[in-house]
C-alpha cells in the first residue's frame, strides 16, 4: 500500500465572495496567504514526494507549506464551464443549483463543464502511477477533487449523505492499493495549531 496525503489550497478572494472558481486560475487572497502561513503539516506528512495542481492557488499553498511540488495537471479542480465566475447565491436563487451542490451525483455536469465522474476518470491513472512508484506521496489540490477521491475510496455516490465530512484546513490521508484504488486511512488531520 502507498500512503497519500492530500490538502486543499488556502482561501481565495473568490472563495470569500462565494464565486465558483473551477478551472479559473485565482491566486490566494492576502487573508488566505496569512492563514496558510500558519498551517503545519502533520507528522505523518514527512518524507514524501509532493505534487500540486498547477493552478496558482494550489501552487502558492504548496510553497507556503515549504514544499517543492511536481506540477500535476490531473489534480485540477472540476471545470464548471459556463458557471465559472458566477456567484453561488445567484445560481441558488435562479434554481439552477440546489443548496447542496455536493449532492448532485457523480454524473452532474454544469453547462460546458465536467462531471465528478469525469474528474475520477482523470484521477485514476495518476493514482495508479503514484501507487506503482511505491513511495509515500502528498498533493495540494482542490475541494472538488478531494471529494472525488473520497468517493472513489468509499463508494459515495455524491447523492446520499457521506459517512464523513471533509473539512478545509485539514489533511486527508489515503492508502493506495497496487492498482491505485484508494481507501481512507485518516480524515480531517488539522493543519492549524490547536485545530
C-alpha angles and dihedrals in degrees: 000000000000119000117229126184119190129191130188118233120258125264124296131197088255090054088054091047093048095242125151108246104178108147095353109114105235121169124224114276120241088257089049092052090049091049095048090046086064095051122105123194114237118256089254088066096069126113103018139122110256130213131184138192106255090235108116094238091059093040093051090049092052092049092048088053088056094252129141099205132187112240113248117184093192087070095065122122123266113282106244092192115198092007096062111119093019123124112254089220090058091051089049092048093051092050092239093114125033120225092256100053090167088067098061095100137247093287099050108125122183115220108288092359140097134262129240087249090057088052089052090050092056092042097052097069091049091050089050091050092050091048091049090056089057093209125123108260140192134198139194109209144132138294096250091051092048090051090050090051091047089050090052090050097047107025091244109166095205089242105076122059107277119243090239135028115232110220127204118239089042139101121234121208126209136176117224119211116221090270091050097257106151129222128182119261101166135343134202098020100176119243096189117079109255090014 
